[in-house]
Amino acid sequence: MFEIGINLTSSQFDKDRPQVVERARAAGLSGMLITGTSAQESVEAQKMADEHPDFCWSTAGVHPHQASAWNTQVEAGIRELAVLPNVVAIGECGLDFNRNFSPADLQEAAFTAQLALAKELQLPVFLHCRDAGERFAALLKPWLSGLPGGVVHCFTGTRQELELYLSLGLSIGITGWVCDERRGLELREMLPLIPADRLMLETDAPYLLPRDMENKPKNRRNEPAFLPHIVKQAALWRGEDPQWLADITDDNARKLFALPLRR
């Protein structure tokens, strides 16, 4: 199974980062995508991916929370990273009108600039959207015909948003949010609506530890080794075999990010 969203640059992994990767391998993961969310973290993500060839890859981009930092120097740095062989997507980019850590106009400018870069370099986009579905889709739609594809990472939106993103040809990333009996029930009900060939699975670690796991770690930190639990639960709620779902979501990720298929 393939982990499409691990924030391995987080300081929460500083004490045991190599062990986190090894536990992921031991848990049966076949690959991981390390998320870049700022200019500096994209550099760090690429270096981490480089340490684990044929198992880790990375994205390069600027999260909407960091959009106010976007400038020509940042763009040049992302461009330089994006041509490296183990950098396989532009992002995490998009809009977040929930917290507005960066002003909306600067979020939109940074998002559009990254879409243009992805089109130029012919890379898929690793997308973030929260409380901004219509505007997000409006900015994204004109670029999609020129892009290899994209995935809406950590989808937690409405059914209307899900149907909109699917109509645009996007893939959908599902995290352990779906395992949350307080916040994830609506998402759980939507799981069967996602075509199998458009579904991807992720932990978004160190965040979103699945609440229904037995023997949860005392530090409450999520990690990629817990992805099999998310696969198992998603398969249960979709009425599918867990191994089949693990295989097809692995294939989906490898096709989108132009990685060698396992089989």
N, C-alpha and C positions, 0 to 999 in steps of 0.2 A: 504494500500500500504506500501511497505517496502523500507526504505532508506538504501542503502548498503554502502554509503560513506559520513560520516560527520566527519570533523576534529574538533571535539568538544573541543580538547585540545588547540586550537588556542587562543592566547591572545585576539583576537577580540571578544571572548565570555566571557571574564572575568567578565564583569559587569552584565550579565543577563543570565548566563548558565542555571539555573533552569527554567527560563521563556522560553528559547528557546525550551527546552524539552516539556514543557507544551503546547506551541503553536503548536508543531509538533503533539501532541496528539489531540489537538482541530481541527487541519486541516485534521484529518482522518488517520494519519499514524498508523500502527499496530506494528511497530518495527523499530529500527535503529541500524546500525553497526558503532561503533566509531572506527576510524582508528588510529592505532599505527604506527608511522613513525620513531621512534628512541627508544632506550632502555628506556629513561626516559618518553617519551610520551606514550609508550606502558603501562608503569606502571600507568600513569595518566588515560589513556583510560579505563583500567580495573577497576580502582577505580570509575570512572564515571559510567561505566556500572553497577557496583555493587549497585549504588545508585538508579537505576531504574530497578529492577528485572522484567523479563518477558516483558520488552519493549526495553531495550538497551543491546547490547552485544558489544564485542570489538575484534580487531585483535592485534596480537603481532608480531612486525617485525621491519626491518630497511630499510627505503627508499633508493634507489640508491644514492640520494644526500648525505646521511649520511654513505655511505658504508665504507668510510675510517676509521670510528670509530669501525668497526666490529672487535672483538677479542674474545678470549675464555670467558672472563668475560661477555661480552655482550651476547654471545650465551647462557651462563648459565642462565642469567637473562631472556632471551626470553623463554628458555625451562621451567623455573620455572613458568612463567606466563601462558604458553600455556596449562598447565595441569589443570588450573582452569576452572570451568564449564561455566563461561560466556565469556571465550575467545574461539572463534569458528573458527579462521583462522590464518595462518601464513602470515604476510605481514604488511604493504605494501612493497613488494619486487619486484625486477626486474632490468631493465636497463634504463638509461636515458643518451643518447649520444647527446642530444640537448644542455645541459648546462655543462655537465661533471663537476659538483661540486665535485665529487670524481673521481679519475682516472678510466679508463675503466677496467683495470685489477682488481682493488679492488672491483668495482661494480660486476664483474663476480664472484669473489670469495665469496662475501657476498651473492649473489643471489643463487649460488650453495649450499652454506652451509644451507641456509634457506629452499631450496627444500629438502635437505637431512633430515632436522629436521621435515618438514611437513610429509615426508614419514614415518619417524620413529614414529611420534605421530598420524599418520593417520588423519591429518587435511587438509582441502582444502587450497588453496593459493589465496591471494588477491594480484593481480599483477599490476605492473606499467611498461609501455613500451613507450618510446618516441624516435623516430629516431634511433631505434635499432632492428627493427622487425626481420630480419633474424637471427641475433646473439641471440636475446632473444629466438626465437623458437628453435634454435639449442641447447641451454643450457637446455631449459625446456623439450623438447621432450623425452629424455631418462628417465625422472622421472615420466612422466604422468601415465604410467600404474600402478604405485604404489601409486598414490594419489587419494583421494576421488573426486577431481575435482578442478576447479579454475575459477576465473573470471578476465578478463582483465578490470580493473577499469578505468573509464574515457577514453574510447576509442576515439581517434581522428585521427586514422591512415588512410591508403589508403585502397581501395577496395581489393587490393592484400593481404594486411595484414589481413583484416577482413576474407577473404576466408581461409587464412592460419590458423588463430586462430580457426575458426569454424571447420576446418578439423582435428584439434588436440583435438576437443571435449570440448573446452573452452566456457564459457559463456562470454557475452559482457555487460559491464556497460556503460550506456549512461547518460550523464549529460545535463545541460542547454546549453552546447556548441552548441547543435543541434538547439538552438533557436537564434543563432547569425547569422544575415543576412550577416555579413562580412566574418566570418571564418567557419560557420557551414553548408553551403549549400551542400558541398560534402557529409558530414556525413548524412544530412537530406535525400539525395537521396539514401543512403545505408541502411537506416532504414528498408525498407521492405525485405532486404536480410537476416536479422537476424531472425532465427526461433523463434517463440513466446516462446518456452520452453527453449531458451538459452539467453533470454533478461532480463536484470536487469536495474533498474533505480535508479538514485542517484543525489544529488545536488553537492557533493564535497564542500559543504559550509565550510568556509565562502567565497570560491572562486566561480567564474563562475555564477554570478547572471544572470538569463535569460534576455536578452536584450529586448525581446518582451513583457515583463510583463507590465501591467498597474499599476500605483501607486507604482513604485519601491521605496524602502526605500532610504532616502536621504544619508545615510551612505554607500550605494552601497554594503552592506554586504548581502551575500546569507545566507539562513538558511533552515532547513528541512521543515518548514511550506510551502515553495514554491514548494515542490515536486509535489503536485497536478497539478500545471501549466505544469511541464515537462511531466507528465503522459498525460495530455489533449492534448498537442501539439504532442507528439510522437504518440498517438492514431490517431490524425488527419492525420498525414503524412503517417502512416501505413494503414489507412483506416479501423480502428478497433474501437470498442466501448471503451470509456475511462474506464468504470467500469470493463469491461472484462479484459482489459490490466492491470489495477491496481491489479486485483485478481490474474492473472496468473504470473505476475512478483513478487508478494508477495510470491506465492507458490514456484517459482523458487529459490528465496533467501532462504526460509526456508528449502527447500530440500538440497541445496548446503551446508548450514551451520548447517544442522542437528538440526533444531529447530522445535517445534511442529507446525503442520499445523493449520490454523485458522478454516478450514472447511473440 
